[in-house]
């Protein structure tokens, strides 16, 4: 059974062996989720990322970051 977190994740990030060898990408694109993190790590803004990858919506990018935050918080503070 899929929980709400998994459902949220599947609506934002997708992994398919036929798309970039299974690297997680934003749903409906070929843009790896990792690319967003790489941009932010390099000091670029979300706006710069979105300008460079117009196939990713602002909502998708923010949802992916929120899901990453949830995962890290859950990992750091297991129930």
MIMI-703522 format. One record per atom (N, C-alpha, C, CB): residue in one letter; x, y, z. Coordinates in steps of 0.05 Angstrom, whole numbers, plus 32768, in hexadecimal, padded with zeros to 4 digits. Glycine has a CB too. Layout:
! residues N
AXYZ...
This chain:
! residues 79
X80117FE88000X800080008000X801280198000X7FED80008019X800B802D7FF1X801A80457FEEX801080598003X801880517FD2X802380648013X801B80788027X801A8094801AX802E80788040X801180A88029X800F80C3801DX802A80CE8015X800180D58031X803F80C88024X805980D2801CX806280C68001X806E80CB8032X805E80AC7FFEX8066809F7FE5X805580AA7FCEX806380817FE8X803C80AF7FD3X802A80B97FBEX803480D57FB6X800D80BB7FC8X803B80E67FCAX804581007FC4X805F80FF7FB3X804A81107FDEX807180ED7FBCX808A80E97FAEX808680E17F91X809C80D57FBCX807480CE7F8CX806F80C47F71X806280D97F5FX805D80AC7F73X805580ED7F6BX804981027F5BX805E81177F53X8032810F7F69X807581177F5FX808A812B7F5AX80A2811F7F4CX809281387F74X80AC81097F56X80C480FC7F4CX80BE80E07F42X80DB80FC7F62X80CB80D97F2CX80C580BF7F1FX80DF80B27F18X80B380C47F06X80E080987F1AX80F780887F12X80EE80737EFEX8106807C7F2AX80FA80727EE7X80F4805F7ED2X810E80567EC5X80DF806A7EBDX8113803C7EC4X812C80337EB8X8130803D7E9BX812D80157EB8X811A80437E8DX811C804D7E72X8121806B7E6FX810280467E63X812180797E86X812680967E86X8140809A7E96X810E80A67E92X815580A27E89X816F80A87E95X817880917EA7X816D80C17EA6X817280787E9FX817C80617EAEX8170805E7ECAX819980627EB0X8159806A7ECEX814C80677EE8X8152807D7EFCX8153804D7EF4X816280917EF5X816880A77F07X814D80B67F0DX817D80BB7EFAX814780BC7F26X812F80CA7F2CX812D80E57F1EX812C80CE7F4BX811780E97F0FX811381027F01X80F8810E7F09X811380FD7EE2X80F481287F04X80DB81347F08X80C681287EF5X80DC81537F05X80AF81227F00X809A81167EF0X809481267ED7X808081127F00X809381197EC0X808D81267EA7X80A581347E9AX8078813B7EABX80BD81307EA5X80D5813C7E9AX80EB81277E99X80DD81547EABX810281307E8FX811A81207E90X812F812E7EA1X8125811A7E74X8125813F7EB3X8137814F7EC5X813A81407EDFX812B816C7ECAX815381387EE5X8158812A7EFEX8152813C7F16X8175811F7EFFX814781307F2BX8142813E7F44X815C81497F4FX8134812C7F59X817181397F4CX818B81417F56X8195815B7F4AX81A0812B7F50X818D81617F32X8195817A7F25X818C81927F35X818A817C7F09X817381917F40X816A81A77F51X817C81AA7F69X814C81A17F5AX818281947F76X819381957F8EX81AF819F7F87X819681797F9BX81BA81977F70X81D481A17F67X81D481BF7F63X81DC81937F4DX81BF81C97F57X81BC81E67F53X81BC81F57F6DX81A381ED7F43X81AC81EB7F80X81AA81F97F9AX81C481F77FA9X819381EC7FABX81D181E07FA7X81EB81DC7FB5X820081EF7FA9X81F581BF7FB1X81FE81F57F90X821182077F83X820B82247F89X821182037F65X81F582297F97X81EE82457F9EX81DB82527F8BX820782557F9FX81D182437F77X81BD824E7F65X81A2824F7F72X81BC823E7F4BX819282617F69X817782637F75X816482507F67X816C82807F72X814D824C7F73X8138823B7F66X813082487F4CX811F82397F79X813082627F4AX812982707F31X813C82697F1BX8129828E7F36X815582687F21X816982607F0CX816482447F02X818682637F17X816082327F15X815A82167F0DX814182157EFBX815582047F26X812C82227F03X811382227EF4X8116822F7ED8X80FD82307F03X812782447ED7X812C82507EBDX813B823D7EAAX813D826A7EC0X814E822D7EB5X815D821A7EA6X814E82017E9EX817782137EB4X813A81FA7EAFX812A81E27EAAX810C81E87EABX813181CC7EC0X810281F57E96X80E681FE7E95X80D281E77E96X80E2820F7E7DX80DB81CE7E91X80C881B87E92X80C181B07EAFX80D481A07E83X80D181BB7EC2X80CB81B67EDEX80BB81CE7EE8X80E581B17EEFX80A481C97EF4X809481DF7EFFX809E81E77F1BX807681D77F01X809881FF7F22X809F82097F3DX809381F77F52X809682277F41X807A81EE7F4EX806D81DD7F61X807B81C27F64X805081D87F58X808581B77F4EX8094819E7F4FX80AD81A27F5FX809A81947F33X80BC81B77F59X80D581BB7F67X80D181BF7F85X80E481D47F5BX80BE81CF7F8CX80B981D47FA9X80AF81BA7FB6X80A481EA7FACX809E81AB7FA9X809481927FB4X80AB817F7FB8X807F81867FA2X80BE817E7FA5X80D5816C7FA8X80E681747FC0X80E5816C7F8EX80EA818E7FC3X80FA81977FDAX80EC81917FF4X810081B57FD8X80D281947FF5X80C2818E800DX80C381718014X80A58197800AX80C281607FFFX80C481438004X80E0813C800EX80BE81347FEAX80F481488003X81108143800CX8112814B8029X812481527FFBX810781628030X8107816B804CX80F98157805FX80FA8187804FX80E2814D8056X80D4813A8066X80E48120806AX80B981328059X80F181178055X810180FF8057X81198103806AX810C80F7803BX8126811A8068X813D811F8079X813481228096X814C81388070X811E8130809BX8114813380B6X810C811880C2X80FC814680B6X80FF810780B2X80F780ED80BCX810F80DC80C2X80E580DF80A8X812480DE80B1X813C80CE80B5X814B80D880CEX814E80D1809DX814C80F280D2X815B80FD80E9X814C80FA8103X8160811B80E4X813180F88102X812080F5811AX810D80DE8116X8111810F811FX811880C58116X810680AE8112X80F180AC8129X811680948111X80D980A58121X80C380A38134X80C5808B8146X80A880A38126
